[in-house]
Structure formats: structure tokens, C-alpha cells
């Protein structure tokens, strides 16, 4: 059977999901604007994968997705990769240690991820530049992005849950 329960097959499917998210975000959905911002599916995908697979797989999923985004559309090289790596690793760790997998848990992690993005931006401005001009406009943009991107969360929750249920369990050696 081609969909046997093995870690190699699971990694391959997550790699395909990573590629699909990247291609959809950068091609088909890049011109979609809701309430003045472009909804992004990257954070929702990373949070959902990290909740079901833990910090290592979530961090690597976020790293590869962020590297692909940085190589093509990101203005600040490395920022998406580092942000999504940290989101994946921290969400995976928190969900493995303190949460049961469920939609409320993934919603909480999603909200906390955007709060951490805001806090990171504030700390960057405080420590590195000491210039707060434009912070509130940027914070409003991040909050609007989080709100408009929320509809991706149930989709990626169901996809990551299905992949986890299909490929988890007793693993074979290949």
C-alpha cells in the first residue's frame, strides 16, 4: 500500500503540503485583499502542523516554508524563515507539553503566535532602532492580517489532523 504508516511517507506529505502552501500563497492568492491586507496562510499552516507533530517537525516545516518565502517574495531576507521556525518550534513544544490537540488549542496557538509577532516587532524597535514611528500602523496591519487570515486555520487544522491520523502509529523502517 502506498500510504503505509511510516515516518518517511509522513515527511513526504508534509513536504508536499509545504510546497502547496508556498505556491498558493505566492501565486494564486497573492492578489487577494481583504480589508486592505493580504491574508497569509503560512502562520495557520505552521501552527496546525506544529500542534499535531511537535516542535521538531513544526519548526522544520516553518523553516522550509519561510526560506521559500524569503527567497521569492520577502523584503527582509531571513525574517520569514526565522519567524516561522520559532512559531513552529514554540507552538509544537507548548502543544506537546501543555495542550490536547483540538481546534480550541490551535486557535489559542494561532492568536499567541500573532501576539508574539507583535511583541517581537516591538522588541526589535526598542532594542535595535529605538524608533517607534510607524509601530501602531504596523501593529494594526498585523492584527488585520491575523483576522483576515483566520479562515485558513480550520482548513489547515483538518489537513494536519488527517495527515497525522493517516501516518501516525506504528512506524516501519525503510
C-alpha positions in Angstrom: 0.0 0.0 0.0 1.4 3.4 -0.9 0.0 5.2 2.1 1.5 3.0 4.8 2.2 4.4 8.2 5.8 5.4 8.1 7.7 8.5 9.1 9.2 8.8 5.6 5.8 9.0 4.0 4.6 11.5 6.6 7.6 13.7 5.9 7.0 13.5 2.2 3.3 14.5 2.6 4.3 17.5 4.8 6.9 18.5 2.2 4.1 18.5 -0.4 1.9 20.5 1.9 4.8 22.9 2.4 5.1 23.3 -1.4 1.4 23.7 -1.9 1.1 26.4 0.8 4.1 28.2 -0.8 2.7 28.0 -4.3 -0.8 29.0 -3.3 0.4 32.0 -1.2 2.8 33.3 -3.8 0.8 32.8 -7.0 -2.9 32.3 -6.9 -3.7 34.1 -3.6 -1.1 36.8 -3.7 -3.5 39.4 -5.2 -6.4 38.6 -2.8 -7.0 41.6 -0.5 -9.5 41.7 2.4 -10.0 44.8 4.4 -6.8 46.3 3.0 -4.4 43.4 3.8 -3.3 40.2 2.1 -4.3 37.2 4.1 -1.4 34.8 4.7 -1.8 31.1 5.2 1.7 30.5 6.4 1.2 31.0 10.1 -2.0 29.0 10.2 -0.3 26.1 8.4 2.8 26.1 10.6 0.7 26.3 13.8 -1.6 23.4 12.7 1.4 21.2 11.7 3.3 22.0 14.9 0.3 21.2 17.1 0.0 17.7 15.8 3.7 16.9 15.1 5.6 18.6 17.8 8.5 21.1 17.9 10.9 19.4 15.5 8.5 18.8 12.6 6.7 22.1 13.2 10.0 24.1 13.3 11.3 22.4 10.2 8.0 22.9 8.4 8.1 26.6 9.3 11.8 26.9 8.4 11.4 25.5 4.9 8.3 27.5 4.2 9.9 30.6 5.5 13.1 30.0 3.4 10.9 29.6 0.3 9.0 32.8 1.1 12.2 34.7 1.8 13.8 33.5 -1.5 10.9 34.8 -3.5 8.6 37.5 -2.0 10.0 38.7 1.3 11.6 42.1 1.6 13.7 41.3 4.7 15.9 38.3 4.0 15.7 35.6 6.7 12.9 37.2 8.6 10.1 34.9 7.5 12.3 31.8 7.9 13.3 32.8 11.5 9.7 33.8 12.4 8.1 30.7 11.1 10.8 28.5 12.6 10.3 30.0 16.0 6.5 29.8 15.7 6.6 26.1 14.7 9.1 25.1 17.3 7.4 27.0 20.2 3.9 26.0 19.2 5.0 22.4 18.9 6.7 22.5 22.3 3.7 24.1 24.0 1.2 21.8 22.4 3.2 18.7 23.3 3.7 19.7 26.9 0.5 21.5 27.8 -2.3 21.1 25.3 -4.5 18.4 23.9 -4.9 18.5 20.1 -8.1 20.3 19.2 -9.4 23.3 17.4 -9.5 25.5 20.5 -5.9 24.7 21.1 -4.8 25.5 17.6 -6.9 28.7 17.8 -5.1 29.7 21.0 -1.7 29.0 19.5 -2.6 31.0 16.4 -3.6 34.0 18.5 -0.5 33.7 20.7 1.7 33.4 17.5 0.4 36.8 16.2 0.8 38.3 19.7 4.4 37.1 19.7 5.0 38.6 16.2 3.7 41.9 17.6 5.9 41.6 20.7 8.9 40.7 18.6 8.4 43.7 16.4 8.1 45.9 19.4 11.3 44.5 21.0 13.1 44.9 17.7 12.2 48.6 17.6 13.0 49.0 21.2 16.4 47.3 21.3 17.8 47.8 17.8 16.4 51.1 16.4 14.8 52.9 19.4 12.4 54.3 16.8 8.7 53.7 17.4 7.5 55.7 14.4 5.0 53.7 12.4 4.7 50.9 15.1 0.9 51.4 15.6 0.2 51.4 11.9 2.3 48.2 11.5 0.6 46.7 14.6 -2.8 47.5 13.0 -1.7 45.8 9.8 -0.6 42.7 11.7 -3.9 42.4 13.6 -5.9 42.9 10.4 -3.7 40.2 8.8 -4.4 37.8 11.7 -8.2 38.5 11.5 -8.4 38.1 7.7 -6.2 35.0 7.7 -8.2 33.2 10.3 -10.4 31.4 7.8 -7.3 29.4 6.7 -7.0 27.9 10.2 -9.8 25.4 10.1 -8.6 24.2 6.7 -5.1 23.6 7.9 -6.3 22.1 11.1 -8.3 19.5 9.2 -5.4 18.8 6.8 -2.8 18.4 9.5 -5.2 16.3 11.6 -5.9 14.0 8.6 -2.1 13.6 7.8 -1.4 12.9 11.5 -4.1 10.3 11.8 -3.1 8.7 8.5 0.6 8.4 9.1 1.0 8.2 12.9 1.0 4.9 14.8 3.4 2.1 14.4 6.2 3.1 12.1 8.0 0.9 9.7 11.7 1.1 8.9 12.7 1.8 5.4 
